[in-house]
Amino acid sequence: MSKTIAEKATQSGKDAGIVELLHWNGMLLTGGLFVSLVVLSTFGTRAGETAVWVSLLLLAFAIALLITSADFFIEGAKGLARRAGIAEVVIGLTIVSIGTSLPEILVTSTAAYGGASDPALIDLAIGNIFGSVLVQITLILGIVVMVRPLDIRPDWIKRDGMLMLGAILLLSVLLVWGRSLSRWEGALLVGLYCYYIYWLLTNQEKIRSDELEIVPDVKTQGRGWTSGAYILMVFIGLAFAVYAASKLVVIASEIALELDVPPAVVGMTMSGLGTSLPELTVALMASKRSQGVAIGTLIGSNITDPMLSIGIAAMIRPLTLSTESAPLIMYLVIPATIIGVVVCLFFMWTGFQFNRWEGGILVGLYLLFLFILEMQRRGYLGI
């Protein structure tokens, strides 16, 4: 594989600038996906095309653009953070986690914003968060462990692992209690997350010494860019990601109508899996470099999603479960997510190792959830 533009520029003694960035393959790919999504969306609307396969194709383009633009945002933010002298470990626990959660943040916030005109979008938003957590902690983590067994650090589990469980439990209690998430409850979740970030920033030296082996130090492309190029990455990545997220929400809701599938189910499956692809990519890359890094990446994202992502959405518009989706979310989705997190943490505690057979069990749990979800959709469970 040929060297990247930034690597060549770094070897020549200078960082690659904005001109080089505009000719970078990653930029061309992201721009091509954006143009393709706009053209296909416009063509489908003008032609009055409503076939399911067209919606699925649009969904695939939207997810692909969301992933590549989120990667742009991550790279730009990480580069600026390094130039500001922020410790690598804190960059991983904050920027990488927020960056890989950017699709969930945008999809959930966009759905919440449109919830006034279409209450079903609220179900999509809530389903997307729980779906992302469940996918990451079972299917994605299981795949990573099956590819490469990992060792776990006890002191790391006690902090980030238990915080992840606490975040899921807190969000679940707030949703079940009153079947809604108010603005002040969303502000509470965001406030707790901001305090967590503040603690990381003020204790970065201690974290570096305690968790050096599990830092999500994922080396993405283009480390030798100028500050201007990094800033442009942030703006382009965020702009394209916002557009892709808005299209994803609209397309997902259309698919739900066409297939007569509850929006919460679409959020739990297609949308949840699609927005979790950045975590899968980062985790697989990380698993090749350091023990426990991949798990740290997923845990960090699963702290961000149930606190920051849905907290911001609730602050935009209070999230209220619809009468149709409330039983499904409360009696199936939430319990399945909590069970997945508990099983994952149990495997971490047993010998502080993640073996391939344990990864297989996690993947099996997700497949079992899909099976139960299908049984529910066919009316066999009475939920």
Summary of the structure (lengths in Angstrom):
residues: 383
radius of gyration: 20.3
end to end distance: 51.7
largest distance: 66.4
contacts: 1439
relative contact order: 0.19
helix: 79%
strand: 3%
